[in-house]
């Protein structure tokens, strides 16, 4: 498409580029306007990778915060929620006032870019620099066929552009002329893009409208000075100088971690220049960044010589399902570390108290990027969903029950790991091999209990008999762990049955039978509500 002068343009407000899944789960692209005005018609956002959907979600949230600047209290939020959709007139008025800044190809004010950005050699790089290099199996609703990256549509380029400002890896970047940080034609590492620091938590509702609203906490302390990048003067190649950075959540939602310029031939994007943008460290930004939880960092306190607590974003662990880290998300401690509640959790508690019923069903989606090689490449992604009722996040007793359920799993899996270790030792395995068997058994235990835990926590409500629920859960854990134990026992080597003599204080035999007996004793300690009068190897 072209503007009135005939110059090519791509109007992000009205052109289709935001990927959504509709009520039937059919995937298509819609305009920025329709993604907001018709959000009640769509189930959720999509994209080539999960992080792309999150990056676009944050862009939509920034638009909503500015389109509804008067919203400051839960009552204001309740009015919007009650409407069930966003007001088309409000959205059109706001976007119309800033339409020029939403042209992807504008010659002077290109969206999320710096016009005229160039290197000393006036060269651009291939588009692979823009596309997240993620492991196989993490692609979502990709429209790209094959591995061709010589060019891409304006719609796809817009999605990757938004993604780069949120998740671009660290490492050496192109050296932009006019950036005084450039040395020898290179832009040296300033860290990952902003969202790369975060273990993001997205609260999902029944449709995109509800998801946007649930991630839109209002706060009377936020000011009109908190502006998105399109309401500020256009940036140059260097660091933007502002009185205070960041000024609030809108600033962070549109933080320009990179300086980018797309090259195109009038029909498709053909190249890209990615240079360093505005660096930002996440220390103590827990009031402005609302989509993550936080944990106290003694290392940062020491490095900064700070007598006051310093909190850093709580990252997701790629090898651990979101429910296994529930304590860190929902309480003040996580594996011994003091945490700071995320604003998302505080906000849900406010809603449950005044607006939403405790039975309201929602999903916690955990999304994060895990970088390798000095944060210069993407090693893995976290994308995990946990359905539950709002009451589990707001009622302290249900919250404790859900966390205790995780504790039960951890304790039972430890018993399983010890059993695997003793089986290996009885077979004559060395310490390293025993450790491998222990770790593998623990993963088998967690895998066996993954679906059961998700199903159990989803049933918890204000009407739940907590004592009965905990006992029933421990019995379920016991059955699943014993099933894994028996699989291990069936596959043990013949040498484990006669076993070995071990010498602690007193020499004693260790074989498959004694390991089994010890397992049942340890399991009874781990799951005390399941203890039976006579329990042994035949249980």
PABA-632737 format. One line per field, with one value per residue (C-alpha): residue number from 1; x, z, y. Coordinates in nm, 3 decimals, decimal comma. Each point is the difference from the previous one (the first is absolute). Layout:
lumgu c(NUM	...)
xx c(X	...)
zz c(Z	...)
yy c(Y	...)
# end
This chain:
lumgu c(1	2	3	4	5	6	7	8	9	10	11	12	13	14	15	16	17	18	19	20	21	22	23	24	25	26	27	28	29	30	31	32	33	34	35	36	37	38	39	40	41	42	43	44	45	46	47	48	49	50	51	52	53	54	55	56	57	58	59	60	61	62	63	64	65	66	67	68	69	70	71	72	73	74	75	76	77	78	79	80	81	82	83	84	85	86	87	88	89	90	91	92	93	94	95	96	97	98	99	100	101	102	103	104	105	106	107	108	109	110	111	112	113	114	115	116	117	118	119	120	121	122	123	124	125	126	127	128	129	130	131	132	133	134	135	136	137	138	139	140	141	142	143	144	145	146	147	148	149	150	151	152	153	154	155	156	157	158	159	160	161	162	163	164	165	166	167	168	169	170	171	172	173	174	175	176	177	178	179	180	181	182	183	184	185	186	187	188	189	190	191	192	193	194	195	196	197	198	199	200	201	202	203	204	205	206	207	208	209	210	211	212	213	214	215	216	217	218	219	220	221	222	223	224	225	226	227	228	229	230	231	232	233	234	235	236	237	238	239	240	241	242	243	244	245	246	247	248	249	250	251	252	253	254	255	256	257	258	259	260	261	262	263	264	265	266	267	268	269	270	271	272	273	274	275	276	277	278	279	280	281	282	283	284	285	286	287	288	289	290	291	292	293	294	295	296	297	298	299	300	301	302	303	304	305	306	307	308	309	310	311	312	313	314	315	316	317	318	319	320	321	322	323	324	325	326	327	328	329	330	331	332	333	334	335	336	337	338	339	340	341	342	343	344	345	346	347	348	349	350	351	352	353	354	355	356	357	358	359	360	361	362	363	364	365	366	367	368	369	370	371	372	373	374	375	376	377	378	379	380	381	382	383	384	385	386	387	388	389	390	391	392	393	394	395	396	397	398	399	400	401	402	403	404	405	406	407	408	409	410	411	412	413	414	415	416	417	418	419	420	421	422	423	424	425	426	427	428	429	430	431	432	433	434	435	436	437	438	439	440	441	442	443	444	445	446	447	448	449	450	451	452	453	454	455	456	457	458	459	460	461	462	463	464	465	466	467	468	469	470	471	472	473	474	475	476	477	478	479	480	481	482	483	484	485	486	487	488	489	490	491	492	493	494	495	496	497	498	499	500	501	502	503	504	505	506	507	508	509	510	511	512	513	514	515	516	517	518	519	520	521	522	523	524	525	526	527	528	529	530	531	532	533	534	535	536	537	538	539)
xx c(0,000	0,106	-0,081	-0,156	0,336	0,050	0,272	-0,031	-0,157	-0,141	-0,265	0,016	-0,329	-0,205	0,215	-0,017	0,313	-0,100	-0,043	-0,304	-0,189	-0,378	-0,271	0,039	0,380	0,041	0,312	0,011	0,151	-0,199	0,081	0,116	-0,338	-0,197	0,219	-0,125	-0,352	-0,088	0,210	-0,312	-0,036	0,348	0,130	0,358	0,297	0,239	0,322	0,295	0,122	-0,166	0,217	-0,126	-0,357	0,115	0,186	-0,312	-0,215	0,219	-0,038	-0,380	0,009	0,200	-0,261	-0,281	0,171	0,024	-0,341	-0,159	0,225	-0,269	0,000	0,153	-0,208	-0,154	-0,339	0,122	0,119	-0,334	-0,187	0,218	-0,031	-0,375	-0,020	0,154	0,185	0,204	-0,174	0,079	-0,035	0,256	0,250	-0,051	0,041	0,328	0,152	-0,117	0,188	0,322	-0,060	0,318	0,212	-0,156	0,126	0,262	0,159	-0,037	0,299	0,057	-0,190	-0,004	-0,167	0,244	0,293	0,249	-0,027	0,330	0,179	0,319	0,351	0,320	-0,010	-0,370	-0,080	-0,292	0,006	-0,207	-0,342	0,116	0,128	-0,360	-0,149	0,034	0,223	-0,202	0,016	-0,227	-0,341	-0,074	-0,164	-0,358	-0,208	0,285	-0,089	0,357	0,057	0,338	0,310	-0,006	0,099	0,110	-0,314	-0,317	-0,339	-0,052	-0,240	0,256	0,274	-0,221	-0,045	0,373	0,078	-0,215	0,154	0,357	-0,057	-0,124	0,221	0,300	0,313	0,305	0,326	0,176	-0,237	0,046	0,173	-0,238	0,145	-0,084	0,015	0,301	0,013	0,118	0,365	0,169	-0,329	-0,157	-0,266	0,122	-0,243	-0,242	-0,200	-0,316	-0,310	-0,222	-0,225	0,303	0,054	-0,348	-0,178	-0,326	-0,337	-0,301	-0,347	-0,233	-0,378	-0,267	0,086	0,249	-0,208	0,007	0,372	0,077	-0,211	0,150	0,347	-0,105	0,029	-0,096	0,199	-0,067	0,374	0,073	0,017	-0,070	0,376	0,014	0,003	0,053	0,272	-0,248	-0,106	0,359	0,228	0,160	0,317	0,344	0,274	0,131	-0,144	-0,314	0,054	-0,299	-0,043	-0,107	0,009	-0,225	-0,288	-0,249	-0,159	-0,079	0,363	0,108	-0,262	0,150	0,363	0,232	0,277	0,134	0,030	-0,137	-0,059	-0,173	0,105	-0,262	-0,050	-0,346	-0,172	0,182	0,256	0,341	0,250	0,042	0,243	-0,002	0,209	0,011	-0,285	-0,077	0,160	-0,199	0,075	-0,303	0,109	-0,305	-0,234	-0,279	-0,249	0,037	0,035	-0,327	0,041	0,262	0,076	0,313	0,260	0,252	0,356	0,280	0,248	-0,142	-0,001	0,367	0,089	-0,187	0,118	-0,363	-0,127	-0,356	-0,149	0,037	-0,251	0,056	-0,254	-0,070	0,096	-0,167	0,205	-0,026	0,010	-0,271	-0,376	-0,167	-0,187	0,325	0,097	-0,339	0,137	0,230	-0,284	-0,256	0,185	0,284	0,261	0,142	0,267	0,115	0,006	-0,225	-0,227	-0,207	-0,355	-0,058	-0,245	-0,202	-0,067	-0,085	-0,240	-0,183	-0,046	-0,157	-0,234	-0,109	-0,080	-0,214	-0,087	0,060	-0,150	0,244	-0,116	0,116	0,209	0,326	0,336	0,347	0,228	0,372	0,218	0,371	0,315	0,311	0,318	0,339	0,355	0,006	-0,368	0,083	-0,216	-0,335	0,043	-0,357	-0,346	-0,246	-0,365	-0,222	-0,361	-0,163	-0,383	-0,152	-0,270	0,062	-0,052	0,324	0,190	-0,190	-0,113	0,301	-0,134	-0,048	0,331	0,167	-0,182	0,118	0,358	-0,019	-0,106	0,325	0,191	-0,158	0,123	0,350	0,022	-0,127	0,230	0,297	-0,089	-0,017	0,339	0,156	-0,149	0,156	0,334	-0,010	-0,098	0,296	0,230	-0,125	0,087	0,358	-0,028	0,246	-0,101	-0,036	-0,225	-0,207	-0,055	-0,118	-0,248	-0,125	-0,058	-0,174	-0,232	-0,091	-0,089	-0,213	-0,179	-0,068	-0,118	-0,241	-0,148	-0,015	-0,348	-0,142	0,115	-0,139	-0,332	-0,007	0,086	-0,265	-0,268	0,092	-0,263	-0,138	-0,229	0,290	0,044	0,370	0,077	-0,177	0,155	0,351	-0,048	-0,146	0,289	0,264	-0,163	0,010	0,366	0,072	-0,163	0,182	0,340	-0,038	-0,082	0,328	0,186	-0,126	0,112	0,347	-0,003	-0,106	0,291	0,272	0,303	0,026	0,297	-0,230	-0,181	0,295	0,129	0,301	0,109	0,031	0,198	-0,132	0,030	-0,109	0,035	-0,340	-0,132	-0,135	-0,198	-0,321	-0,215	0,152	-0,010	-0,370	-0,069	0,185	-0,195	-0,334	0,122	0,122	-0,323	-0,206	0,201	-0,042	-0,376	-0,114	-0,372	0,036	0,164	-0,143	0,029	0,210	0,201	0,289	0,142	-0,329	-0,205)
zz c(0,000	-0,045	0,156	-0,179	-0,152	-0,149	0,247	0,142	0,344	0,235	0,237	0,311	0,129	-0,293	-0,178	0,110	0,189	0,356	0,014	0,195	0,057	-0,022	0,195	-0,224	0,041	-0,364	-0,043	-0,197	-0,002	0,094	0,034	0,319	0,021	-0,042	0,249	0,259	-0,112	-0,080	0,276	0,152	-0,320	0,020	0,232	0,018	-0,184	-0,200	-0,191	-0,134	0,356	0,343	0,086	-0,309	0,129	0,335	-0,167	-0,200	0,314	0,176	-0,294	0,017	0,374	-0,055	-0,246	0,247	0,288	-0,209	-0,166	0,347	0,195	0,258	0,137	0,346	0,229	0,006	-0,049	-0,329	-0,099	0,096	-0,237	-0,291	0,101	0,020	-0,356	-0,124	-0,281	-0,064	-0,134	-0,371	0,016	0,281	-0,181	-0,334	0,157	0,167	-0,294	-0,238	0,195	-0,038	-0,337	-0,154	0,255	-0,088	-0,358	-0,026	-0,305	0,080	-0,149	0,316	0,284	-0,071	0,275	0,263	-0,223	-0,058	-0,342	-0,183	0,242	-0,170	0,055	-0,131	-0,288	-0,057	0,010	0,132	0,122	-0,096	0,156	0,206	0,249	0,058	0,034	0,338	-0,039	0,222	0,052	-0,204	0,147	0,124	-0,309	0,042	-0,291	-0,244	-0,354	-0,123	-0,232	-0,020	0,110	-0,252	0,167	-0,292	0,039	0,203	-0,012	0,175	0,241	0,112	0,019	0,229	0,240	0,009	0,045	0,314	0,117	-0,042	0,229	0,266	-0,033	-0,225	0,131	0,118	-0,191	-0,247	-0,213	-0,307	0,081	-0,089	-0,113	0,263	0,297	0,210	0,155	-0,328	-0,014	-0,312	-0,183	0,259	0,265	0,300	0,223	0,225	0,103	-0,125	-0,094	0,296	0,013	-0,018	0,368	0,100	0,091	-0,142	0,148	-0,222	0,150	-0,265	-0,003	-0,224	-0,294	-0,106	0,150	0,342	-0,032	-0,080	0,291	0,248	-0,091	0,028	0,369	0,082	0,251	0,113	0,043	-0,374	-0,173	-0,337	-0,051	-0,058	-0,380	-0,271	-0,257	-0,264	0,223	0,041	-0,251	-0,248	0,122	-0,154	-0,013	0,350	0,348	0,062	0,273	0,230	0,352	0,138	-0,154	0,009	0,085	0,057	-0,148	-0,341	-0,040	0,076	-0,228	-0,296	0,117	-0,299	0,084	-0,354	-0,282	-0,312	-0,363	-0,250	-0,363	-0,268	-0,377	0,003	0,026	0,267	0,273	-0,128	0,273	0,349	0,206	0,373	0,225	0,374	0,153	0,355	0,263	0,312	0,310	0,183	0,357	0,215	-0,290	0,158	0,004	-0,368	-0,142	0,075	-0,184	0,206	0,358	0,188	0,234	0,227	-0,135	0,253	-0,288	-0,132	0,347	0,037	-0,350	0,051	0,363	0,094	0,358	-0,136	-0,156	-0,376	-0,189	-0,340	-0,233	0,080	-0,305	-0,108	-0,005	-0,341	0,142	0,261	-0,059	0,124	0,278	0,150	0,065	0,137	0,341	-0,155	-0,203	0,278	0,331	0,160	-0,020	-0,271	0,079	0,294	-0,189	0,098	-0,286	-0,089	-0,120	-0,362	-0,068	-0,206	0,316	0,215	-0,270	-0,015	0,377	-0,033	-0,273	0,198	0,299	-0,184	-0,356	-0,118	0,164	0,171	-0,234	-0,308	-0,212	-0,144	-0,123	0,106	-0,301	0,079	-0,286	-0,003	-0,209	0,116	-0,158	-0,041	-0,094	0,196	-0,083	-0,371	-0,116	0,097	0,153	0,103	0,060	0,283	-0,101	0,253	0,109	0,335	0,017	0,341	0,175	0,114	0,362	-0,006	-0,060	0,251	0,287	0,229	0,105	-0,356	-0,101	0,279	-0,105	-0,360	0,115	0,248	-0,291	-0,175	0,320	0,010	-0,352	0,082	0,309	-0,178	-0,295	0,236	0,140	-0,354	-0,082	0,308	-0,098	-0,347	0,157	0,231	-0,283	-0,202	0,299	0,060	-0,364	0,057	-0,180	0,079	0,151	-0,336	-0,149	0,318	-0,030	-0,356	0,103	0,287	-0,225	-0,266	0,258	0,139	-0,348	-0,055	0,325	-0,090	-0,346	0,146	0,234	-0,244	-0,141	0,335	0,179	-0,270	0,020	0,381	0,044	-0,254	0,227	0,304	0,096	0,303	0,055	0,014	0,319	0,033	0,230	-0,223	-0,313	0,143	0,106	-0,338	-0,172	0,208	-0,083	-0,370	0,028	0,178	-0,274	-0,281	0,169	0,089	-0,366	-0,105	0,278	-0,129	-0,352	0,136	0,195	-0,306	-0,202	0,265	-0,081	0,141	0,213	0,214	0,152	0,188	0,036	0,197	0,357	0,091	0,293	0,183	0,376	-0,038	-0,308	-0,142	-0,322	-0,274	-0,270	-0,198	0,284	0,272	-0,232	-0,056	0,372	0,061	-0,283	0,163	0,333	-0,161	-0,198	0,317	0,156	-0,313	-0,016	0,363	-0,084	-0,189	0,272	0,041	0,303	-0,184	-0,295	-0,173	-0,322	-0,101	0,021)
yy c(0,000	0,361	0,337	0,297	0,094	-0,344	-0,093	-0,350	-0,025	-0,261	0,133	-0,220	0,142	-0,130	-0,259	-0,364	-0,108	-0,101	-0,379	-0,124	-0,323	0,041	-0,180	-0,308	0,014	0,103	0,214	0,323	0,347	0,308	0,368	0,166	0,174	-0,322	-0,186	0,251	0,088	-0,362	-0,157	-0,157	-0,208	-0,154	-0,267	0,118	0,142	-0,216	0,034	-0,189	-0,066	0,043	0,301	0,181	-0,020	0,142	0,287	0,095	-0,035	0,254	0,238	-0,029	0,064	0,320	0,123	-0,076	0,180	0,314	-0,035	-0,016	0,242	0,075	-0,353	0,012	-0,220	-0,349	0,168	0,148	-0,345	-0,156	0,231	-0,111	-0,365	0,027	0,129	-0,323	0,178	0,310	0,312	0,031	0,379	0,025	-0,225	0,177	0,343	-0,094	-0,184	0,270	0,265	-0,199	-0,163	0,141	-0,185	-0,336	-0,014	-0,274	0,165	0,369	0,187	0,209	-0,171	-0,374	-0,203	-0,131	0,104	0,279	0,159	0,016	-0,230	-0,116	-0,128	0,153	-0,249	0,068	-0,371	-0,199	-0,359	-0,301	-0,049	-0,294	0,261	0,105	-0,349	-0,170	-0,305	-0,232	-0,377	-0,224	-0,072	0,352	0,140	0,112	0,124	0,054	0,104	-0,035	-0,293	-0,166	0,186	0,284	0,326	0,216	0,209	0,007	0,166	0,331	-0,173	-0,258	0,262	0,212	-0,292	-0,078	0,370	0,018	-0,327	0,127	0,297	-0,244	-0,310	0,068	-0,180	0,188	-0,012	0,228	0,208	0,215	0,327	0,283	0,330	0,261	-0,235	0,101	-0,348	-0,152	-0,107	-0,126	-0,009	-0,231	0,040	-0,194	-0,196	0,188	-0,307	-0,163	0,195	0,087	-0,308	-0,226	0,077	-0,111	-0,321	0,130	-0,093	0,065	-0,040	-0,141	0,021	-0,151	0,227	0,265	0,282	-0,167	-0,076	0,363	0,120	-0,246	0,129	0,364	0,091	0,356	0,201	0,360	0,062	-0,021	0,336	0,156	0,029	-0,376	-0,001	-0,261	0,055	0,121	0,292	0,120	0,172	-0,242	-0,164	0,024	-0,263	0,073	-0,050	0,200	0,259	0,039	0,142	-0,337	-0,346	-0,180	0,231	-0,283	-0,311	0,153	0,100	-0,356	-0,155	0,187	0,016	0,038	-0,243	0,025	0,251	-0,168	0,087	-0,229	-0,004	-0,069	-0,001	0,155	-0,337	-0,202	0,047	-0,106	0,090	0,137	0,206	-0,074	0,224	0,055	0,196	0,108	-0,225	-0,072	-0,204	-0,143	0,075	0,084	0,076	-0,204	0,288	0,083	-0,352	-0,175	-0,333	-0,184	-0,100	0,107	-0,147	0,167	-0,004	0,005	-0,005	0,328	0,154	-0,085	0,121	0,328	0,033	0,050	-0,012	-0,026	-0,312	-0,036	-0,209	-0,158	-0,164	-0,361	-0,207	-0,322	-0,318	-0,168	-0,350	0,062	0,016	0,318	-0,182	-0,122	0,363	0,102	0,098	0,256	0,149	0,018	0,048	0,192	-0,275	-0,219	-0,259	0,212	0,330	0,291	0,106	0,304	-0,064	0,088	0,279	-0,250	-0,204	0,302	0,115	-0,333	0,013	0,347	-0,124	-0,306	0,215	0,256	-0,104	-0,355	-0,312	-0,233	-0,277	0,192	-0,241	0,127	-0,120	0,102	-0,008	0,001	0,125	0,067	-0,019	-0,182	0,130	-0,165	0,103	0,329	0,057	0,032	-0,295	-0,149	-0,345	-0,075	0,142	-0,046	-0,008	-0,173	0,043	-0,078	0,023	0,074	0,198	0,356	-0,109	-0,201	0,326	0,211	-0,227	-0,063	-0,341	-0,124	0,149	-0,195	-0,317	0,034	0,057	-0,288	-0,219	0,089	-0,072	-0,346	-0,068	0,123	-0,220	-0,311	0,055	0,032	-0,344	-0,131	0,148	-0,154	-0,336	0,023	0,094	-0,302	-0,236	0,123	-0,036	-0,353	-0,073	0,118	0,335	0,279	0,336	0,178	-0,267	-0,010	0,375	-0,045	-0,268	0,218	0,301	-0,209	-0,158	0,342	0,126	-0,310	0,074	0,362	-0,101	-0,258	0,262	0,292	-0,062	-0,118	0,316	0,228	-0,180	0,008	0,369	0,093	-0,153	0,210	0,256	0,180	-0,302	-0,245	-0,205	0,069	-0,294	-0,251	0,153	-0,024	-0,362	-0,097	0,173	-0,177	-0,333	0,086	0,097	-0,326	-0,209	0,179	-0,015	-0,368	-0,071	0,164	-0,185	-0,334	0,085	0,070	-0,323	-0,200	0,136	-0,036	-0,213	-0,354	0,110	0,217	-0,297	-0,154	0,357	0,118	0,057	0,367	0,130	0,301	-0,057	-0,361	-0,215	-0,076	-0,151	0,222	-0,172	0,048	-0,132	0,219	0,304	-0,066	-0,019	0,325	0,162	-0,080	0,133	0,322	0,035	-0,035	0,284	0,211	-0,058	-0,041	0,013	-0,328	-0,207	-0,346	-0,233	-0,256	0,120	-0,169	-0,127	-0,158	0,326)
# end
